[in-house]
Amino acid sequence: MFGLAIFFGSIVGFALGLTGGGGGVFAVPLLVYGLAIAPREAVGISLASVGGTALFGAVPRMMRGDVELRTGLLFAVAGMLGAPIGSYMSTLVPEKVLLVMFAMLMLVVAQRMWAKACNPVMASGVCNTESEPGPDRSACQRDADGKLRLTSKCARLLVIVGLMTGVLSGMFGVGGGFVIVPALVIFSGMAIHQAVGTSLFVIVLVSISGVASHFANGNDLSWTTTLLFLVGGFAGMWLGGLVAKRLKGPTLQKIFSIAVVLVAVFVISKSVVV
């Protein structure tokens, strides 16, 4: 079991290092179906291990300047407020219904990310309305050098999306990176590689809130399994980061989209098929 826990943790870490998200989406199914851990406990282990692994990946990216702190903090604060709400909401909706809703959201996110990757202007990290004539209808805009214009309208949008990310984190035991990365790219026009680094920073803070909510609700988690997951996660994060450096932004987005679709199909099959 120890070896399996480390191996599964490395898969989670690799997903986080490569795409900046998706680790928690893989963690819960691996814990439940691979290690036979109860779903409630799996949520806590997932949050703790994903948060710790994300920290391991976020620190070097911050040192390289690949984390947009101002945008990340907006997401993180809103996400930390949303996590307890999601944790409570998860007790009100049947588990299978929640999982199917989760999978549907993943498919929408995958489609948007794939479309973004196919548009070279949008994938560049500079909003395509920056130099277009006529009224600007987008909430967030960037200068030609890629710096975000954090207007009140843009800030409200990012806070709302961050709050939704926190709710999803609390409901499903995920760090929210599968939502954060496409949200940063789609709504703020951030370049994919910088979105990956910023996502890891946000995941750390949101996971802290999620773990606190997990314990506040009287749930337990196995620290042994969590530490084994972290060991594997660190190795996977390092490897995923190396691979990500060698891939172009649009290619990375397409890989992310395909991975999300595959996990969504898996979740649906486990939730619907008896």
Secondary structure as UniProt FT lines:
FT   HELIX           2..19
FT   HELIX           23..29
FT   HELIX           30..34
FT   HELIX           39..64
FT   HELIX           69..89
FT   TURN            90..92
FT   HELIX           95..117
FT   TURN            120..121
FT   HELIX           122..124
FT   TURN            128..131
FT   STRAND          141..142
FT   TURN            144..145
FT   STRAND          148..149
FT   HELIX           152..172
FT   HELIX           177..188
FT   HELIX           192..216
FT   TURN            217..218
FT   HELIX           223..245
FT   HELIX           249..272
//
